[in-house]
């Protein structure tokens, strides 16, 4: 066979594999996208929030729109997952299902530092279809992802893209970092926030939470809180109304102050009496001669993992549970010490 003919034949075979068709005349990738949308869209909701304001002259009460976003059904009991910033400062929340029916929602719990929230509706006559959670253990850059939401208040919309990057960090409304965030080029516009990011099997891998552009419109950089965080936080919000955080029972000085003094670590400002840190012997600032403060302990690691900021320390502590014993690596003067601390619940 002539070399050119061989090359053409090989290209034809590869092209046929790349453009495989389903039985209904659609490309396999097209059929996959359609199937996922039809399967998951009934689980996606539209959320609007309003704040109540008083007119000082007429004393009438008005509802002022606060914003809108998306969410998804978590369970058959009516729990809805969305972003915290979608319902932040809202007095009244309305949830519209894919069927078009709207229900008043009550806030069950919020986690501002994770930009997650759970609200609940009482839809007794509706058969609610929860989203199925997946995993990000096998997620790789280049994998296909799909986002379903209600951008600009429009009816449910599907956008498709790929995983652009993994392990990103973004800032929550509290200023704390959200770790292990998924970056995608799937268009995520205002109103998509709180909606699900799905893999090619239609499983939840993240909650769409932010876009990073000068104009605020989608420009190929979208982010999603990973499903690992969602699976950890949401059950706690449903059970307790807040995230149960493990901690040491200390007050920290600001990272800026540590940086100003050239300290690589987290400065313990004060140790609360009777706290886990107090029982472990961790020391805070003390008053020396002439009323000057004397530096106490500097936390430089958690279980041997180096920490240089309060945010890094919090992230490491979140890997453990209240009641677990960990090793806190500290710098006391010129000496490096390791102390055992049984973690307590902190606000």
DRENDO-1510 file (C-alpha; in Angstrom, 1 decimal, always signed):
<recs>
REC; n; res; u; v; w
REC; 1; UNK; +0.0; +0.0; +0.0 .
REC; 2; UNK; +1.2; +3.5; -0.9 .
REC; 3; UNK; +2.4; +5.5; +2.2 .
REC; 4; UNK; -0.1; +8.3; +1.5 .
REC; 5; UNK; -3.0; +5.9; +1.2 .
REC; 6; UNK; -1.9; +4.3; +4.5 .
REC; 7; UNK; -1.8; +7.7; +6.2 .
REC; 8; UNK; -5.3; +8.6; +4.9 .
REC; 9; UNK; -6.7; +5.3; +6.0 .
REC; 10; UNK; -5.3; +5.7; +9.5 .
REC; 11; UNK; -6.7; +9.2; +9.7 .
REC; 12; UNK; -10.1; +8.0; +8.6 .
REC; 13; UNK; -10.1; +5.3; +11.3 .
REC; 14; UNK; -9.1; +7.8; +14.0 .
REC; 15; UNK; -11.7; +10.3; +12.9 .
REC; 16; UNK; -14.4; +7.6; +13.0 .
REC; 17; UNK; -13.5; +6.8; +16.5 .
REC; 18; UNK; -13.4; +10.4; +17.6 .
REC; 19; UNK; -16.8; +11.1; +16.0 .
REC; 20; UNK; -18.6; +8.0; +17.1 .
REC; 21; UNK; -22.4; +8.3; +16.7 .
REC; 22; UNK; -25.2; +7.0; +18.9 .
REC; 23; UNK; -28.1; +5.1; +17.6 .
REC; 24; UNK; -30.3; +8.2; +17.3 .
REC; 25; UNK; -27.9; +10.0; +15.0 .
REC; 26; UNK; -26.3; +12.2; +17.6 .
REC; 27; UNK; -22.6; +12.2; +18.5 .
REC; 28; UNK; -21.9; +10.2; +21.6 .
REC; 29; UNK; -20.7; +13.3; +23.4 .
REC; 30; UNK; -23.9; +15.1; +22.4 .
REC; 31; UNK; -26.0; +12.2; +23.7 .
REC; 32; UNK; -24.0; +12.2; +26.9 .
REC; 33; UNK; -24.7; +15.9; +27.5 .
REC; 34; UNK; -28.4; +15.6; +26.7 .
REC; 35; UNK; -28.8; +12.6; +29.0 .
REC; 36; UNK; -27.1; +14.3; +31.9 .
REC; 37; UNK; -29.2; +17.4; +31.5 .
REC; 38; UNK; -32.4; +15.4; +31.3 .
REC; 39; UNK; -31.4; +13.4; +34.3 .
REC; 40; UNK; -30.1; +16.1; +36.7 .
REC; 41; UNK; -32.1; +19.3; +35.7 .
REC; 42; UNK; -35.1; +18.2; +37.8 .
REC; 43; UNK; -32.8; +18.4; +40.8 .
REC; 44; UNK; -31.7; +22.0; +40.1 .
REC; 45; UNK; -33.7; +24.9; +41.6 .
REC; 46; UNK; -33.8; +28.7; +41.2 .
REC; 47; UNK; -33.4; +30.7; +44.4 .
REC; 48; UNK; -34.4; +34.3; +45.0 .
REC; 49; UNK; -33.8; +36.3; +48.2 .
REC; 50; UNK; -35.3; +39.4; +49.5 .
REC; 51; UNK; -34.7; +41.8; +52.4 .
REC; 52; UNK; -37.4; +43.5; +54.4 .
REC; 53; UNK; -37.1; +47.3; +54.7 .
REC; 54; UNK; -39.3; +49.9; +56.5 .
REC; 55; UNK; -40.4; +53.1; +55.0 .
REC; 56; UNK; -39.7; +55.6; +57.8 .
REC; 57; UNK; -42.4; +58.0; +56.6 .
REC; 58; UNK; -45.3; +55.7; +55.8 .
REC; 59; UNK; -44.2; +52.8; +58.1 .
REC; 60; UNK; -45.0; +50.4; +55.3 .
REC; 61; UNK; -42.9; +47.3; +54.8 .
REC; 62; UNK; -41.2; +46.6; +51.5 .
REC; 63; UNK; -39.4; +43.6; +50.2 .
REC; 64; UNK; -36.2; +44.5; +48.4 .
REC; 65; UNK; -34.7; +41.9; +46.0 .
REC; 66; UNK; -31.3; +40.9; +47.3 .
REC; 67; UNK; -30.2; +38.6; +44.6 .
REC; 68; UNK; -30.7; +35.3; +42.9 .
REC; 69; UNK; -28.8; +32.1; +42.2 .
REC; 70; UNK; -29.1; +28.4; +41.9 .
REC; 71; UNK; -29.2; +25.4; +44.2 .
REC; 72; UNK; -29.9; +21.7; +44.1 .
REC; 73; UNK; -31.9; +19.2; +46.0 .
REC; 74; UNK; -29.9; +17.3; +48.6 .
REC; 75; UNK; -32.5; +14.9; +49.9 .
REC; 76; UNK; -36.2; +14.0; +49.8 .
REC; 77; UNK; -36.8; +15.9; +53.1 .
REC; 78; UNK; -36.6; +19.2; +51.1 .
REC; 79; UNK; -33.0; +20.3; +52.0 .
REC; 80; UNK; -31.5; +22.5; +49.3 .
REC; 81; UNK; -27.8; +23.2; +48.9 .
REC; 82; UNK; -26.6; +26.6; +47.6 .
REC; 83; UNK; -23.9; +29.2; +48.1 .
REC; 84; UNK; -23.9; +31.3; +51.3 .
REC; 85; UNK; -23.6; +34.5; +49.3 .
REC; 86; UNK; -26.8; +33.7; +47.4 .
REC; 87; UNK; -28.9; +34.0; +50.6 .
REC; 88; UNK; -26.6; +36.3; +52.6 .
REC; 89; UNK; -28.6; +39.0; +54.5 .
REC; 90; UNK; -31.9; +37.7; +53.1 .
REC; 91; UNK; -35.1; +37.9; +55.2 .
REC; 92; UNK; -37.2; +35.9; +52.8 .
REC; 93; UNK; -36.1; +33.1; +50.4 .
REC; 94; UNK; -38.0; +31.6; +47.6 .
REC; 95; UNK; -37.1; +28.3; +45.8 .
REC; 96; UNK; -38.5; +27.5; +42.4 .
REC; 97; UNK; -38.4; +23.9; +41.3 .
REC; 98; UNK; -37.9; +22.6; +37.8 .
REC; 99; UNK; -41.7; +22.0; +37.7 .
REC; 100; UNK; -42.2; +25.8; +38.0 .
REC; 101; UNK; -43.7; +25.6; +41.5 .
REC; 102; UNK; -42.3; +28.0; +44.1 .
REC; 103; UNK; -42.0; +27.5; +47.8 .
REC; 104; UNK; -40.9; +29.6; +50.7 .
REC; 105; UNK; -37.6; +28.4; +52.2 .
REC; 106; UNK; -36.2; +28.6; +55.7 .
REC; 107; UNK; -32.5; +28.7; +56.5 .
REC; 108; UNK; -31.2; +25.4; +58.1 .
REC; 109; UNK; -27.5; +26.3; +58.4 .
REC; 110; UNK; -24.7; +28.4; +56.9 .
REC; 111; UNK; -21.0; +28.0; +56.5 .
REC; 112; UNK; -19.8; +31.4; +55.3 .
REC; 113; UNK; -16.1; +30.3; +55.3 .
REC; 114; UNK; -17.0; +27.6; +52.8 .
REC; 115; UNK; -19.6; +29.7; +50.9 .
REC; 116; UNK; -22.1; +26.9; +51.5 .
REC; 117; UNK; -25.6; +27.1; +52.9 .
REC; 118; UNK; -28.6; +24.8; +53.3 .
REC; 119; UNK; -32.2; +25.9; +53.1 .
REC; 120; UNK; -35.4; +23.8; +53.4 .
REC; 121; UNK; -38.7; +23.8; +51.6 .
REC; 122; UNK; -41.9; +21.9; +52.5 .
REC; 123; UNK; -43.0; +20.4; +49.2 .
REC; 124; UNK; -45.3; +17.7; +50.4 .
REC; 125; UNK; -46.9; +17.1; +47.0 .
REC; 126; UNK; -43.7; +17.1; +45.1 .
REC; 127; UNK; -41.5; +14.1; +44.5 .
REC; 128; UNK; -38.0; +15.6; +45.1 .
REC; 129; UNK; -35.1; +14.1; +43.2 .
REC; 130; UNK; -31.8; +14.6; +45.0 .
REC; 131; UNK; -28.5; +15.0; +43.2 .
REC; 132; UNK; -26.1; +12.0; +43.4 .
REC; 133; UNK; -22.7; +12.8; +44.9 .
REC; 134; UNK; -19.6; +11.7; +43.0 .
REC; 135; UNK; -15.9; +11.9; +43.9 .
REC; 136; UNK; -12.9; +14.0; +42.8 .
REC; 137; UNK; -10.4; +11.2; +43.6 .
REC; 138; UNK; -10.0; +10.4; +39.9 .
REC; 139; UNK; -10.7; +13.9; +38.6 .
REC; 140; UNK; -8.0; +15.1; +36.2 .
REC; 141; UNK; -7.4; +18.3; +34.2 .
REC; 142; UNK; -9.1; +17.9; +30.8 .
REC; 143; UNK; -12.0; +15.9; +32.1 .
REC; 144; UNK; -15.4; +16.9; +30.8 .
REC; 145; UNK; -17.7; +18.8; +33.3 .
REC; 146; UNK; -21.2; +20.3; +33.0 .
REC; 147; UNK; -22.8; +23.1; +34.9 .
REC; 148; UNK; -26.6; +23.5; +35.3 .
REC; 149; UNK; -28.1; +26.7; +36.7 .
REC; 150; UNK; -30.2; +29.7; +36.1 .
REC; 151; UNK; -27.9; +32.5; +34.9 .
REC; 152; UNK; -29.5; +36.0; +34.8 .
REC; 153; UNK; -32.7; +34.5; +36.1 .
REC; 154; UNK; -33.3; +32.5; +32.9 .
REC; 155; UNK; -34.8; +29.1; +32.9 .
REC; 156; UNK; -32.4; +26.2; +33.5 .
REC; 157; UNK; -29.3; +26.4; +31.3 .
REC; 158; UNK; -26.6; +23.9; +30.6 .
REC; 159; UNK; -23.0; +24.8; +29.9 .
REC; 160; UNK; -20.2; +22.3; +29.1 .
REC; 161; UNK; -16.5; +22.5; +29.6 .
REC; 162; UNK; -13.5; +20.8; +31.0 .
REC; 163; UNK; -11.5; +20.8; +34.3 .
REC; 164; UNK; -9.0; +23.6; +33.8 .
REC; 165; UNK; -7.1; +23.1; +37.0 .
REC; 166; UNK; -7.3; +21.4; +40.4 .
REC; 167; UNK; -6.3; +22.4; +43.9 .
REC; 168; UNK; -7.0; +26.1; +43.5 .
REC; 169; UNK; -7.8; +28.5; +46.4 .
REC; 170; UNK; -10.4; +31.2; +46.5 .
REC; 171; UNK; -11.4; +33.6; +49.3 .
REC; 172; UNK; -14.8; +33.2; +51.0 .
REC; 173; UNK; -16.9; +36.2; +52.2 .
REC; 174; UNK; -15.2; +35.8; +55.6 .
REC; 175; UNK; -11.7; +36.2; +54.0 .
REC; 176; UNK; -10.7; +32.6; +54.8 .
REC; 177; UNK; -9.5; +30.5; +51.9 .
REC; 178; UNK; -11.6; +27.7; +50.4 .
REC; 179; UNK; -9.1; +25.0; +49.5 .
REC; 180; UNK; -9.0; +22.3; +46.7 .
REC; 181; UNK; -11.3; +24.3; +44.5 .
REC; 182; UNK; -12.0; +23.1; +41.0 .
REC; 183; UNK; -11.3; +25.5; +38.1 .
REC; 184; UNK; -13.3; +25.1; +34.9 .
REC; 185; UNK; -13.9; +26.8; +31.7 .
REC; 186; UNK; -17.6; +25.9; +31.6 .
REC; 187; UNK; -19.5; +29.2; +31.5 .
REC; 188; UNK; -20.6; +30.2; +35.0 .
REC; 189; UNK; -22.5; +33.4; +35.0 .
REC; 190; UNK; -24.4; +35.3; +37.7 .
REC; 191; UNK; -27.2; +33.1; +38.7 .
REC; 192; UNK; -25.2; +29.9; +38.2 .
REC; 193; UNK; -23.8; +30.3; +41.8 .
REC; 194; UNK; -25.0; +27.5; +44.0 .
REC; 195; UNK; -25.7; +25.1; +41.1 .
REC; 196; UNK; -24.1; +21.8; +40.6 .
REC; 197; UNK; -20.9; +21.0; +38.7 .
REC; 198; UNK; -21.2; +17.5; +37.3 .
REC; 199; UNK; -18.9; +15.0; +35.7 .
REC; 200; UNK; -19.6; +13.0; +32.5 .
REC; 201; UNK; -21.6; +10.4; +34.6 .
REC; 202; UNK; -23.9; +13.1; +35.9 .
REC; 203; UNK; -22.5; +12.9; +39.4 .
REC; 204; UNK; -21.9; +16.0; +41.6 .
REC; 205; UNK; -18.3; +17.0; +41.9 .
REC; 206; UNK; -18.7; +20.6; +43.0 .
REC; 207; UNK; -20.8; +23.6; +43.7 .
REC; 208; UNK; -20.4; +26.5; +41.3 .
REC; 209; UNK; -19.4; +29.4; +43.4 .
REC; 210; UNK; -17.5; +32.2; +41.7 .
REC; 211; UNK; -16.2; +33.8; +38.5 .
REC; 212; UNK; -13.1; +35.9; +38.2 .
REC; 213; UNK; -13.4; +38.6; +35.6 .
REC; 214; UNK; -13.1; +42.4; +35.5 .
REC; 215; UNK; -16.7; +42.7; +34.2 .
REC; 216; UNK; -18.2; +39.9; +36.3 .
REC; 217; UNK; -19.3; +38.0; +33.3 .
REC; 218; UNK; -18.0; +34.5; +32.5 .
REC; 219; UNK; -14.7; +34.5; +30.6 .
REC; 220; UNK; -13.4; +31.0; +30.9 .
REC; 221; UNK; -12.5; +31.1; +34.6 .
REC; 222; UNK; -15.1; +29.5; +36.9 .
REC; 223; UNK; -14.7; +27.8; +40.3 .
REC; 224; UNK; -16.5; +25.2; +42.2 .
REC; 225; UNK; -16.3; +24.1; +45.9 .
REC; 226; UNK; -15.3; +20.4; +45.7 .
REC; 227; UNK; -17.8; +17.7; +46.6 .
REC; 228; UNK; -15.4; +16.4; +49.4 .
REC; 229; UNK; -16.1; +19.7; +51.2 .
REC; 230; UNK; -19.8; +19.6; +50.4 .
REC; 231; UNK; -20.2; +16.0; +51.8 .
REC; 232; UNK; -18.5; +17.0; +55.0 .
REC; 233; UNK; -20.2; +20.4; +55.6 .
REC; 234; UNK; -23.8; +19.8; +54.5 .
REC; 235; UNK; -24.6; +17.0; +57.0 .
REC; 236; UNK; -23.2; +19.2; +59.8 .
REC; 237; UNK; -25.4; +22.1; +58.7 .
REC; 238; UNK; -28.5; +19.9; +58.6 .
REC; 239; UNK; -27.7; +18.4; +62.0 .
REC; 240; UNK; -26.3; +21.4; +63.9 .
REC; 241; UNK; -27.0; +24.5; +61.8 .
REC; 242; UNK; -23.3; +25.2; +61.6 .
REC; 243; UNK; -20.0; +23.5; +61.0 .
REC; 244; UNK; -18.5; +21.8; +64.0 .
REC; 245; UNK; -14.9; +23.1; +63.9 .
REC; 246; UNK; -12.0; +21.5; +65.8 .
REC; 247; UNK; -9.6; +23.9; +67.4 .
REC; 248; UNK; -7.1; +24.6; +70.2 .
REC; 249; UNK; -8.9; +27.2; +72.2 .
REC; 250; UNK; -6.5; +30.1; +71.5 .
REC; 251; UNK; -6.6; +33.6; +70.2 .
REC; 252; UNK; -4.1; +34.3; +67.5 .
REC; 253; UNK; -2.4; +37.5; +66.5 .
REC; 254; UNK; -2.8; +38.7; +62.9 .
REC; 255; UNK; -0.6; +37.3; +60.1 .
REC; 256; UNK; +0.4; +40.9; +59.3 .
REC; 257; UNK; +1.9; +41.3; +62.7 .
REC; 258; UNK; +3.8; +38.1; +62.4 .
REC; 259; UNK; +5.1; +39.2; +59.0 .
REC; 260; UNK; +6.1; +42.6; +60.4 .
REC; 261; UNK; +8.3; +41.0; +63.0 .
REC; 262; UNK; +9.7; +38.5; +60.5 .
REC; 263; UNK; +8.1; +35.5; +62.2 .
REC; 264; UNK; +7.3; +32.4; +60.1 .
REC; 265; UNK; +4.5; +30.9; +62.1 .
REC; 266; UNK; +1.3; +31.7; +63.9 .
REC; 267; UNK; +1.7; +33.8; +67.1 .
REC; 268; UNK; -0.5; +32.7; +70.0 .
REC; 269; UNK; -1.9; +35.9; +71.5 .
REC; 270; UNK; -3.9; +34.4; +74.4 .
REC; 271; UNK; -4.8; +30.9; +75.7 .
REC; 272; UNK; -8.4; +30.6; +77.0 .
REC; 273; UNK; -8.5; +29.2; +80.5 .
REC; 274; UNK; -9.4; +25.5; +80.6 .
REC; 275; UNK; -9.1; +25.1; +76.9 .
REC; 276; UNK; -7.4; +22.3; +75.0 .
REC; 277; UNK; -4.3; +24.5; +74.6 .
REC; 278; UNK; -4.3; +25.5; +78.2 .
REC; 279; UNK; -4.3; +21.8; +79.3 .
REC; 280; UNK; -1.5; +21.1; +76.9 .
REC; 281; UNK; +0.6; +23.9; +78.3 .
REC; 282; UNK; +0.7; +26.2; +75.3 .
REC; 283; UNK; +1.6; +29.8; +76.3 .
REC; 284; UNK; +0.4; +33.1; +74.9 .
REC; 285; UNK; +1.7; +36.7; +75.3 .
REC; 286; UNK; +2.6; +37.8; +78.8 .
REC; 287; UNK; +3.5; +41.1; +80.4 .
REC; 288; UNK; +7.1; +41.7; +81.1 .
REC; 289; UNK; +9.0; +44.5; +82.8 .
REC; 290; UNK; +7.9; +48.0; +82.0 .
REC; 291; UNK; +4.6; +46.7; +80.8 .
REC; 292; UNK; +6.0; +45.3; +77.6 .
REC; 293; UNK; +4.5; +42.2; +76.1 .
REC; 294; UNK; +6.7; +39.1; +76.0 .
REC; 295; UNK; +6.3; +36.6; +73.1 .
REC; 296; UNK; +4.9; +33.2; +74.1 .
REC; 297; UNK; +4.5; +30.3; +71.7 .
REC; 298; UNK; +4.6; +30.4; +67.9 .
REC; 299; UNK; +2.8; +27.5; +66.2 .
REC; 300; UNK; +4.9; +26.3; +63.3 .
REC; 301; UNK; +3.3; +23.0; +62.4 .
REC; 302; UNK; +0.3; +20.6; +62.9 .
REC; 303; UNK; +1.3; +17.0; +63.0 .
REC; 304; UNK; +4.6; +17.9; +61.3 .
REC; 305; UNK; +2.9; +19.8; +58.5 .
REC; 306; UNK; +4.4; +23.3; +58.4 .
REC; 307; UNK; +2.0; +26.3; +58.9 .
REC; 308; UNK; +2.9; +29.9; +58.4 .
REC; 309; UNK; -0.5; +31.6; +58.6 .
REC; 310; UNK; -3.7; +31.3; +60.6 .
REC; 311; UNK; -5.5; +30.2; +57.4 .
REC; 312; UNK; -3.0; +27.4; +56.9 .
REC; 313; UNK; -3.4; +26.3; +60.5 .
REC; 314; UNK; -7.2; +26.3; +60.3 .
REC; 315; UNK; -7.0; +24.2; +57.1 .
REC; 316; UNK; -4.8; +21.6; +58.8 .
REC; 317; UNK; -7.0; +21.4; +61.9 .
REC; 318; UNK; -10.1; +20.9; +59.7 .
REC; 319; UNK; -8.6; +17.5; +58.7 .
REC; 320; UNK; -9.3; +16.2; +62.1 .
REC; 321; UNK; -12.3; +15.8; +64.4 .
REC; 322; UNK; -13.2; +17.2; +67.8 .
REC; 323; UNK; -11.8; +14.8; +70.4 .
REC; 324; UNK; -8.9; +13.7; +68.3 .
REC; 325; UNK; -5.4; +14.2; +69.7 .
REC; 326; UNK; -2.8; +15.9; +67.4 .
REC; 327; UNK; +0.7; +17.1; +67.7 .
REC; 328; UNK; +1.2; +20.8; +67.7 .
REC; 329; UNK; +4.7; +21.9; +66.7 .
REC; 330; UNK; +5.7; +25.2; +68.5 .
REC; 331; UNK; +8.6; +27.5; +68.8 .
REC; 332; UNK; +9.2; +28.8; +72.3 .
REC; 333; UNK; +12.1; +31.2; +72.4 .
REC; 334; UNK; +14.8; +29.4; +70.5 .
REC; 335; UNK; +13.5; +25.9; +71.3 .
REC; 336; UNK; +11.3; +23.8; +69.1 .
REC; 337; UNK; +8.8; +21.7; +71.0 .
REC; 338; UNK; +6.0; +19.3; +70.2 .
REC; 339; UNK; +2.9; +19.1; +72.5 .
REC; 340; UNK; -0.1; +16.8; +72.4 .
REC; 341; UNK; -3.5; +18.5; +72.2 .
REC; 342; UNK; -6.9; +16.9; +72.3 .
REC; 343; UNK; -9.0; +19.1; +69.9 .
REC; 344; UNK; -12.0; +20.9; +71.2 .
REC; 345; UNK; -15.0; +22.4; +69.5 .
REC; 346; UNK; -14.6; +26.1; +68.6 .
REC; 347; UNK; -16.9; +28.7; +67.1 .
</recs>
